Amino acid sequence: MANWDKLTETLARGVARGTSRRGLLAWLGGAVTGAAALPVLPVSRAYAAGGGAGGASGRPAHTSGSDQDPGDRTQCDYWRYCAIDGFLCTCCGGTVNACPPGTEMSPITWIRTCTNPAHGRAYVISYNDCCGKSSCGQCLCNRNEGDRPPVRPQSNNDYNWCLGTESSVYNCSTAIIIGVATEPR
């Protein structure tokens, strides 16, 4: 046992002579940084590109299922989200038209006109906030196309639109088509 103790002491002293606290902290920092990079390895991208959750068709998991309404409703570049500012309800347990369970849709809304890329027609979109639970925290989308200053509140997406509900706590935002936009005169 004495030989084992002597060997351990010799190795520990050798490591102590050859390293410093800063060196050890630098090594630990590098290990933590390296571990944080693991989720961005090609495995994730290969899963998404190879069908993954979307199935063999290659269609994203949350598409509308219609060629007339193209796009992934969980992505910020979906055409209806041209003026949205907030968390997407499609990522929070709701849909593009409905709030997640346990939340309430605000009757107060802001509106914008967005163009459907499938046929080039413009639609009036009502952006309703869902209220009553704390922020969803998923799929933040901040697109300000056509955003107006706060002096035109019906066209400004920076307000907390939950003021007309039981609770003014914001959860997520929907994008509901309320009509076809008319051609300018």
Backbone torsions as a table, in degrees:
resi	resn	phi	psi	omega
1	MET	NA	-33.9	-179.6
2	ALA	-62.8	-37.0	178.1
3	ASN	-65.1	-39.0	179.4
4	TRP	-64.1	-44.3	177.5
5	ASP	-61.1	-43.1	-179.8
6	LYS	-63.8	-42.4	179.1
7	LEU	-64.4	-44.5	179.1
8	THR	-62.5	-43.9	179.2
9	GLU	-62.2	-43.8	-179.7
10	THR	-61.9	-45.4	179.4
11	LEU	-65.4	-43.7	-179.9
12	ALA	-62.4	-42.2	179.4
13	ARG	-67.9	-36.4	177.6
14	GLY	-64.2	-42.3	177.1
15	VAL	-65.9	-41.9	-179.5
16	ALA	-63.2	-38.3	178.6
17	ARG	-68.9	-34.4	-173.6
18	GLY	-90.7	-5.6	-178.6
19	THR	-131.0	165.8	176.1
20	SER	-128.4	168.7	177.2
21	ARG	-62.8	-40.9	178.8
22	ARG	-63.2	-39.7	178.3
23	GLY	-64.0	-41.2	178.3
24	LEU	-65.1	-43.3	178.3
25	LEU	-64.0	-38.1	177.8
26	ALA	-64.4	-41.1	179.1
27	TRP	-65.3	-43.2	178.1
28	LEU	-64.1	-40.8	177.3
29	GLY	-61.3	-41.6	177.1
30	GLY	-63.5	-39.1	178.9
31	ALA	-65.9	-41.6	178.8
32	VAL	-65.8	-42.5	178.4
33	THR	-63.4	-42.6	177.7
34	GLY	-62.5	-39.5	178.7
35	ALA	-66.6	-34.6	179.3
36	ALA	-69.4	-23.5	-179.2
37	ALA	-80.3	-13.0	-177.9
38	LEU	-57.0	-41.3	-178.5
39	PRO	-64.3	-19.1	-178.3
40	VAL	-95.4	10.6	177.6
41	LEU	-68.4	162.1	-175.2
42	PRO	-58.1	-14.3	180.0
43	VAL	-58.8	-44.4	-180.0
44	SER	-62.2	-47.6	-178.6
45	ARG	-66.6	-36.9	178.8
46	ALA	-65.5	-37.8	178.4
47	TYR	-63.0	-45.4	-179.2
48	ALA	-68.0	-39.3	-177.5
49	ALA	-76.3	-26.8	-175.6
50	GLY	-88.3	16.2	-179.8
51	GLY	106.7	-49.7	176.4
52	GLY	36.7	-121.5	-177.4
53	ALA	-71.5	-18.7	-177.4
54	GLY	-82.5	-9.3	179.0
55	GLY	89.0	-173.7	-174.5
56	ALA	-70.8	-21.7	-177.4
57	SER	-70.0	-18.7	-177.6
58	GLY	83.4	-2.9	178.9
59	ARG	-73.5	136.8	177.5
60	PRO	-57.4	155.2	-173.6
61	ALA	-65.5	-29.4	-173.8
62	HIS	-114.0	39.8	177.2
63	THR	-80.4	167.0	179.4
64	SER	-73.2	-21.4	-177.6
65	GLY	84.7	4.5	-177.8
66	SER	-124.6	137.7	176.4
67	ASP	-69.5	-19.6	179.1
68	GLN	-81.7	-10.3	179.5
69	ASP	-132.7	69.5	-172.1
70	PRO	-75.2	151.8	172.0
71	GLY	119.8	165.1	178.7
72	ASP	-96.4	117.2	-175.3
73	ARG	-70.3	-7.6	177.5
74	THR	-97.8	4.2	-179.4
75	GLN	-112.0	146.0	-176.7
76	CYS	-65.1	-22.9	-178.3
77	ASP	-86.6	6.5	174.2
78	TYR	-60.3	137.9	-168.8
79	TRP	-60.6	-32.1	-179.1
80	ARG	-69.6	-18.9	-176.0
81	TYR	-90.3	28.3	-174.3
82	CYS	-64.8	-20.0	-179.5
83	ALA	-135.2	24.2	-176.8
84	ILE	-81.3	151.7	175.8
85	ASP	-144.3	100.2	179.7
86	GLY	153.6	-168.2	178.6
87	PHE	-85.9	138.4	-177.8
88	LEU	-78.1	127.6	179.8
89	CYS	-64.3	-23.5	178.7
90	THR	-65.8	-20.5	177.4
91	CYS	-97.6	-3.8	-171.8
92	CYS	-115.8	12.9	178.8
93	GLY	102.7	-2.2	177.4
94	GLY	-108.3	-159.7	176.8
95	THR	-129.0	-176.2	178.5
96	VAL	-68.2	-21.7	-178.5
97	ASN	-110.1	-12.4	-172.4
98	ALA	-135.3	149.9	179.5
99	CYS	-78.6	156.3	174.5
100	PRO	-65.1	156.1	176.7
101	PRO	-56.9	140.8	179.1
102	GLY	87.8	-0.3	176.7
103	THR	-117.2	167.1	-177.5
104	GLU	-126.0	134.5	179.6
105	MET	-77.6	132.0	178.7
106	SER	-70.6	133.9	176.1
107	PRO	-75.7	-16.1	179.0
108	ILE	-93.7	136.4	-170.7
109	THR	-146.5	165.9	168.4
110	TRP	-117.1	152.0	-175.8
111	ILE	-127.5	154.4	175.7
112	ARG	-149.0	167.7	174.3
113	THR	-109.8	125.9	179.5
114	CYS	-123.3	147.0	-178.3
115	THR	-99.5	127.6	176.5
116	ASN	-77.7	120.6	-176.9
117	PRO	-70.4	-14.7	-178.9
118	ALA	-66.8	-37.6	-177.9
119	HIS	-138.1	4.4	174.2
120	GLY	76.0	9.9	179.6
121	ARG	-86.5	141.8	179.6
122	ALA	-93.7	140.5	179.6
123	TYR	-125.3	146.8	173.8
124	VAL	-83.8	123.4	-177.8
125	ILE	-111.4	130.6	175.6
126	SER	-100.3	121.6	178.4
127	TYR	-97.8	103.3	179.9
128	ASN	-102.2	133.4	175.1
129	ASP	-85.1	145.5	173.8
130	CYS	-101.7	132.6	-169.1
131	CYS	-129.4	159.2	173.6
132	GLY	119.7	-19.9	175.9
133	LYS	-123.2	161.9	178.1
134	SER	-65.7	163.2	-176.4
135	SER	-51.3	137.9	-179.9
136	CYS	-62.7	-43.8	177.7
137	GLY	80.6	10.1	-179.8
138	GLN	-122.6	144.7	175.7
139	CYS	56.9	56.3	176.1
140	LEU	-67.3	131.7	-179.1
141	CYS	-135.1	123.4	179.9
142	ASN	-130.6	90.3	177.2
143	ARG	-113.3	129.6	-172.3
144	ASN	-116.0	30.3	179.6
145	GLU	-64.1	121.1	178.6
146	GLY	78.7	8.3	179.8
147	ASP	-64.4	136.6	-178.7
148	ARG	-111.0	163.2	178.9
149	PRO	-64.0	162.3	-178.1
150	PRO	-59.5	-14.3	177.0
151	VAL	-69.8	-14.9	173.4
152	ARG	-116.5	75.4	-171.3
153	PRO	-60.3	-30.5	-179.2
154	GLN	-66.7	-14.5	-179.8
155	SER	-118.6	19.2	-179.1
156	ASN	-117.5	128.8	-175.3
157	ASN	-96.3	8.6	-176.3
158	ASP	-92.4	-4.8	179.6
159	TYR	-78.4	158.4	167.2
160	ASN	-88.2	104.8	-175.0
161	TRP	-83.2	10.5	-179.4
162	CYS	-84.7	8.4	-175.4
163	LEU	-69.7	-17.0	179.9
164	GLY	-95.3	14.4	-177.7
165	THR	-116.7	175.3	178.1
166	GLU	-59.1	-41.4	-179.0
167	SER	-121.2	139.1	179.5
168	SER	-93.1	16.5	179.2
169	VAL	-83.6	122.8	-177.4
170	TYR	-81.6	138.7	176.7
171	ASN	-116.0	-58.4	-177.9
172	CYS	-160.8	179.5	-177.5
173	SER	-128.0	144.2	176.1
174	THR	-106.4	169.4	177.6
175	ALA	-138.4	92.2	-171.9
176	ILE	-101.2	129.4	175.5
177	ILE	-74.9	124.0	178.8
178	ILE	-110.7	-5.4	176.5
179	GLY	168.6	169.9	176.0
180	VAL	-87.2	133.6	178.7
181	ALA	-74.3	140.0	178.3
182	THR	-81.9	156.0	178.2
183	GLU	-69.2	142.0	177.2
184	PRO	-66.2	146.0	-178.5
185	ARG	-81.9	NA	NA
